[in-house]
Amino acid sequence: MQPDLTLYFDVDSQIGLSRIEKNKEREVNRLDLEQLDMHRRVRSGYLKLAQENPDRIVTIDAARPLEEVITDALFIIKQRCLEK
């Protein structure tokens, strides 16, 4: 069984780690402490999955302002619901 839709919020690994460092309210976990190269490999794996499953996985550019990311996500969800 697979979900009908998966949203992948993609952000450059360097930007993601920078956001983690800036967010002092967020609890740091063991993955946050991994080297940049590991984060890049994980991101690459997710991008490959999205490329291999374009009907199910939609990639959203999460490097943009939060409001734009939310707008895109809601649009994609609404669009998919209307198709079903």
OpenMM code with the backbone's topology and positions (N, CA, C; nanometers):
from openmm import Vec3, app, unit

residues = "MET GLN PRO ASP LEU THR LEU TYR PHE ASP VAL ASP SER GLN ILE GLY LEU SER ARG ILE GLU LYS ASN LYS GLU ARG GLU VAL ASN ARG LEU ASP LEU GLU GLN LEU ASP MET HIS ARG ARG VAL ARG SER GLY TYR LEU LYS LEU ALA GLN GLU ASN PRO ASP ARG ILE VAL THR ILE ASP ALA ALA ARG PRO LEU GLU GLU VAL ILE THR ASP ALA LEU PHE ILE ILE LYS GLN ARG CYS LEU GLU LYS".split()
positions = [
    Vec3(0.0838, -0.1162, 0.0000),
    Vec3(0.0000, 0.0000, 0.0000),
    Vec3(0.0896, 0.1243, 0.0000),
    Vec3(0.0520, 0.2238, -0.0817),
    Vec3(0.1266, 0.3492, -0.0901),
    Vec3(0.0300, 0.4662, -0.0819),
    Vec3(0.0780, 0.5786, -0.0348),
    Vec3(-0.0083, 0.6966, -0.0331),
    Vec3(-0.0344, 0.7449, -0.1755),
    Vec3(-0.1467, 0.8116, -0.1953),
    Vec3(-0.1780, 0.8700, -0.3257),
    Vec3(-0.0873, 0.9878, -0.3568),
    Vec3(-0.0452, 1.0568, -0.2522),
    Vec3(0.0352, 1.1770, -0.2712),
    Vec3(0.1368, 1.1908, -0.1588),
    Vec3(0.2588, 1.2204, -0.1968),
    Vec3(0.3643, 1.2521, -0.1008),
    Vec3(0.4238, 1.3854, -0.1418),
    Vec3(0.4277, 1.4791, -0.0495),
    Vec3(0.4919, 1.6076, -0.0759),
    Vec3(0.6334, 1.6008, -0.0212),
    Vec3(0.7291, 1.6284, -0.1073),
    Vec3(0.8689, 1.6324, -0.0649),
    Vec3(0.9124, 1.7785, -0.0644),
    Vec3(0.9383, 1.8310, 0.0528),
    Vec3(0.9803, 1.9699, 0.0687),
    Vec3(1.1323, 1.9737, 0.0561),
    Vec3(1.1789, 2.0124, -0.0614),
    Vec3(1.3215, 2.0076, -0.0926),
    Vec3(1.3900, 2.1394, -0.0599),
    Vec3(1.5039, 2.1277, 0.0061),
    Vec3(1.5866, 2.2446, 0.0347),
    Vec3(1.7326, 2.1998, 0.0298),
    Vec3(1.8177, 2.2869, -0.0215),
    Vec3(1.9601, 2.2580, -0.0239),
    Vec3(2.0062, 2.2210, 0.1167),
    Vec3(2.0920, 2.1235, 0.1256),
    Vec3(2.1368, 2.0740, 0.2565),
    Vec3(2.2006, 2.1833, 0.3412),
    Vec3(2.2782, 2.2685, 0.2789),
    Vec3(2.3437, 2.3777, 0.3519),
    Vec3(2.2396, 2.4728, 0.4113),
    Vec3(2.1365, 2.5040, 0.3343),
    Vec3(2.0296, 2.5918, 0.3827),
    Vec3(1.9556, 2.5248, 0.4977),
    Vec3(1.9265, 2.3965, 0.4827),
    Vec3(1.8563, 2.3238, 0.5884),
    Vec3(1.9322, 2.3244, 0.7198),
    Vec3(2.0615, 2.2990, 0.7128),
    Vec3(2.1425, 2.2992, 0.8348),
    Vec3(2.1514, 2.4392, 0.8947),
    Vec3(2.1572, 2.5391, 0.8095),
    Vec3(2.1604, 2.6776, 0.8575),
    Vec3(2.0308, 2.7124, 0.9305),
    Vec3(1.9188, 2.6647, 0.8773),
    Vec3(1.7892, 2.6895, 0.9425),
    Vec3(1.7840, 2.6223, 1.0794),
    Vec3(1.8389, 2.5039, 1.0881),
    Vec3(1.8412, 2.4325, 1.2162),
    Vec3(1.9215, 2.5111, 1.3189),
    Vec3(2.0362, 2.5614, 1.2772),
    Vec3(2.1211, 2.6391, 1.3684),
    Vec3(2.0519, 2.7658, 1.4175),
    Vec3(1.9734, 2.8282, 1.3304),
    Vec3(1.9067, 2.9544, 1.3653),
    Vec3(1.7868, 2.9341, 1.4571),
    Vec3(1.7245, 2.8167, 1.4507),
    Vec3(1.6036, 2.7902, 1.5287),
    Vec3(1.6426, 2.7384, 1.6671),
    Vec3(1.6572, 2.8283, 1.7605),
    Vec3(1.7021, 2.7924, 1.8960),
    Vec3(1.5938, 2.7200, 1.9773),
    Vec3(1.4680, 2.7293, 1.9340),
    Vec3(1.3580, 2.6650, 2.0067),
    Vec3(1.3464, 2.5166, 1.9720),
    Vec3(1.4049, 2.4769, 1.8597),
    Vec3(1.3959, 2.3393, 1.8132),
    Vec3(1.5015, 2.2536, 1.8831),
    Vec3(1.4597, 2.1355, 1.9246),
    Vec3(1.5524, 2.0419, 1.9877),
    Vec3(1.6413, 1.9781, 1.8809),
    Vec3(1.7696, 1.9769, 1.9023),
    Vec3(1.8649, 1.9175, 1.8085),
    Vec3(1.8643, 1.7663, 1.8276),
    Vec3(1.8603, 1.6921, 1.7146),
    Vec3(1.8650, 1.5463, 1.7237),
    Vec3(1.9938, 1.4944, 1.6595),
    Vec3(2.0154, 1.3662, 1.6663),
    Vec3(2.1415, 1.3081, 1.6195),
    Vec3(2.1637, 1.3306, 1.4700),
    Vec3(2.0572, 1.3345, 1.3903),
    Vec3(2.0729, 1.3573, 1.2467),
    Vec3(2.1205, 1.4992, 1.2172),
    Vec3(2.0780, 1.5931, 1.2999),
    Vec3(2.1215, 1.7316, 1.2825),
    Vec3(2.2724, 1.7450, 1.2979),
    Vec3(2.3318, 1.6553, 1.3722),
    Vec3(2.4749, 1.6624, 1.4016),
    Vec3(2.5618, 1.5924, 1.2966),
    Vec3(2.4967, 1.5274, 1.2000),
    Vec3(2.5717, 1.4582, 1.0943),
    Vec3(2.6406, 1.5596, 1.0023),
    Vec3(2.7431, 1.5127, 0.9333),
    Vec3(2.8189, 1.5970, 0.8406),
    Vec3(2.7334, 1.6356, 0.7194),
    Vec3(2.7707, 1.7457, 0.6559),
    Vec3(2.6989, 1.7975, 0.5396),
    Vec3(2.6890, 1.6929, 0.4291),
    Vec3(2.7928, 1.6159, 0.4074),
    Vec3(2.7931, 1.5154, 0.3019),
    Vec3(2.6821, 1.4128, 0.3214),
    Vec3(2.6569, 1.3719, 0.4442),
    Vec3(2.5487, 1.2766, 0.4715),
    Vec3(2.4141, 1.3387, 0.4339),
    Vec3(2.3931, 1.4641, 0.4682),
    Vec3(2.2677, 1.5322, 0.4352),
    Vec3(2.2510, 1.5439, 0.2839),
    Vec3(2.3595, 1.5670, 0.2143),
    Vec3(2.3531, 1.5754, 0.0677),
    Vec3(2.3174, 1.4400, 0.0063),
    Vec3(2.3716, 1.3328, 0.0606),
    Vec3(2.3394, 1.1981, 0.0098),
    Vec3(2.1923, 1.1642, 0.0342),
    Vec3(2.1417, 1.1992, 0.1509),
    Vec3(2.0007, 1.1732, 0.1825),
    Vec3(1.9111, 1.2532, 0.0880),
    Vec3(1.9435, 1.3802, 0.0692),
    Vec3(1.8652, 1.4647, -0.0214),
    Vec3(1.8659, 1.4059, -0.1623),
    Vec3(1.9815, 1.3630, -0.2078),
    Vec3(1.9937, 1.3037, -0.3405),
    Vec3(1.9042, 1.1807, -0.3542),
    Vec3(1.8977, 1.1007, -0.2495),
    Vec3(1.8111, 0.9832, -0.2506),
    Vec3(1.6641, 1.0195, -0.2617),
    Vec3(1.6226, 1.1215, -0.1882),
    Vec3(1.4831, 1.1657, -0.1961),
    Vec3(1.4513, 1.2237, -0.3337),
    Vec3(1.5438, 1.3007, -0.3906),
    Vec3(1.5210, 1.3566, -0.5237),
    Vec3(1.5094, 1.2459, -0.6277),
    Vec3(1.5889, 1.1415, -0.6123),
    Vec3(1.5816, 1.0274, -0.7044),
    Vec3(1.4465, 0.9575, -0.6922),
    Vec3(1.4008, 0.9362, -0.5698),
    Vec3(1.2685, 0.8754, -0.5492),
    Vec3(1.1586, 0.9588, -0.6142),
    Vec3(1.1665, 1.0899, -0.5970),
    Vec3(1.0657, 1.1791, -0.6553),
    Vec3(1.0691, 1.1712, -0.8072),
    Vec3(1.1884, 1.1644, -0.8635),
    Vec3(1.2029, 1.1558, -1.0084),
    Vec3(1.1480, 1.0229, -1.0615),
    Vec3(1.1652, 0.9178, -0.9861),
    Vec3(1.1184, 0.7852, -1.0273),
    Vec3(0.9683, 0.7667, -1.0066),
    Vec3(0.9059, 0.8510, -0.9253),
    Vec3(0.7634, 0.8384, -0.8921),
    Vec3(0.6911, 0.9714, -0.9087),
    Vec3(0.6942, 1.0312, -1.0279),
    Vec3(0.6370, 1.1653, -1.0453),
    Vec3(0.4855, 1.1729, -1.0258),
    Vec3(0.4161, 1.0613, -1.0429),
    Vec3(0.2708, 1.0627, -1.0229),
    Vec3(0.2331, 1.0658, -0.8756),
    Vec3(0.3239, 1.0209, -0.7903),
    Vec3(0.2937, 1.0108, -0.6483),
    Vec3(0.3689, 1.1125, -0.5632),
    Vec3(0.4933, 1.1426, -0.5994),
    Vec3(0.5755, 1.2323, -0.5177),
    Vec3(0.5915, 1.3658, -0.5894),
    Vec3(0.5471, 1.4716, -0.5248),
    Vec3(0.5590, 1.6067, -0.5802),
    Vec3(0.6627, 1.6821, -0.4979),
    Vec3(0.7596, 1.7386, -0.5679),
    Vec3(0.8667, 1.8132, -0.5018),
    Vec3(0.8307, 1.9606, -0.4952),
    Vec3(0.8441, 2.0165, -0.3764),
    Vec3(0.8180, 2.1589, -0.3544),
    Vec3(0.9493, 2.2245, -0.3138),
    Vec3(0.9802, 2.3360, -0.3774),
    Vec3(1.1019, 2.4108, -0.3451),
    Vec3(1.0831, 2.4800, -0.2107),
    Vec3(1.1413, 2.4229, -0.1069),
    Vec3(1.1229, 2.4753, 0.0287),
    Vec3(1.2280, 2.5792, 0.0668),
    Vec3(1.3082, 2.6222, -0.0292),
    Vec3(1.4057, 2.7282, -0.0024),
    Vec3(1.3394, 2.8656, -0.0096),
    Vec3(1.2192, 2.8688, -0.0614),
    Vec3(1.1448, 2.9946, -0.0757),
    Vec3(1.0812, 3.0347, 0.0569),
    Vec3(1.0240, 3.1546, 0.0621),
    Vec3(0.9553, 3.1975, 0.1850),
    Vec3(0.8433, 3.1002, 0.2235),
    Vec3(0.8229, 3.0846, 0.3531),
    Vec3(0.7261, 2.9884, 0.4058),
    Vec3(0.5871, 3.0065, 0.3455),
    Vec3(0.5427, 3.1292, 0.3290),
    Vec3(0.4088, 3.1547, 0.2751),
    Vec3(0.3938, 3.0960, 0.1347),
    Vec3(0.4984, 3.1092, 0.0524),
    Vec3(0.4938, 3.0543, -0.0833),
    Vec3(0.4909, 2.9018, -0.0803),
    Vec3(0.5668, 2.8440, 0.0082),
    Vec3(0.5715, 2.6980, 0.0204),
    Vec3(0.4344, 2.6449, 0.0626),
    Vec3(0.3729, 2.7101, 0.1600),
    Vec3(0.2399, 2.6689, 0.2068),
    Vec3(0.1376, 2.6821, 0.0952),
    Vec3(0.1423, 2.7932, 0.0219),
    Vec3(0.0491, 2.8146, -0.0889),
    Vec3(0.0623, 2.7034, -0.1922),
    Vec3(0.1845, 2.6700, -0.2292),
    Vec3(0.2065, 2.5614, -0.3256),
    Vec3(0.1550, 2.4280, -0.2733),
    Vec3(0.1853, 2.3975, -0.1490),
    Vec3(0.1424, 2.2700, -0.0912),
    Vec3(-0.0098, 2.2585, -0.0907),
    Vec3(-0.0768, 2.3637, -0.0473),
    Vec3(-0.2232, 2.3609, -0.0448),
    Vec3(-0.2813, 2.3471, -0.1848),
    Vec3(-0.2226, 2.4159, -0.2811),
    Vec3(-0.2694, 2.4066, -0.4192),
    Vec3(-0.2564, 2.2632, -0.4711),
    Vec3(-0.1430, 2.2019, -0.4468),
    Vec3(-0.1190, 2.0648, -0.4935),
    Vec3(-0.2159, 1.9672, -0.4274),
    Vec3(-0.2383, 1.9828, -0.2983),
    Vec3(-0.3315, 1.8944, -0.2267),
    Vec3(-0.4731, 1.9114, -0.2804),
    Vec3(-0.5173, 2.0354, -0.2966),
    Vec3(-0.6524, 2.0606, -0.3495),
    Vec3(-0.6669, 2.0043, -0.4899),
    Vec3(-0.5661, 2.0269, -0.5721),
    Vec3(-0.5689, 1.9770, -0.7093),
    Vec3(-0.5804, 1.8245, -0.7113),
    Vec3(-0.5040, 1.7570, -0.6285),
    Vec3(-0.5069, 1.6112, -0.6238),
    Vec3(-0.6421, 1.5604, -0.5736),
    Vec3(-0.7004, 1.6302, -0.4762),
    Vec3(-0.8313, 1.5897, -0.4238),
    Vec3(-0.9394, 1.6030, -0.5303),
    Vec3(-0.9289, 1.7050, -0.6129),
    Vec3(-1.0270, 1.7241, -0.7194),
    Vec3(-1.0152, 1.6170, -0.8273),
    Vec3(-0.8968, 1.5621, -0.8441),
    Vec3(-0.8747, 1.4566, -0.9433),
    Vec3(-0.9334, 1.3235, -0.8989),
    Vec3(-0.9468, 1.3025, -0.7691),
    Vec3(-0.9922, 1.1730, -0.7166),
    Vec3(-1.1405, 1.1615, -0.7154),
] * unit.nanometer
topology = app.Topology()
chain = topology.addChain("A")
for resn in residues:
    res = topology.addResidue(resn, chain)
    for name in ("N", "CA", "C"):
        topology.addAtom(name, app.Element.getBySymbol(name[0]), res)
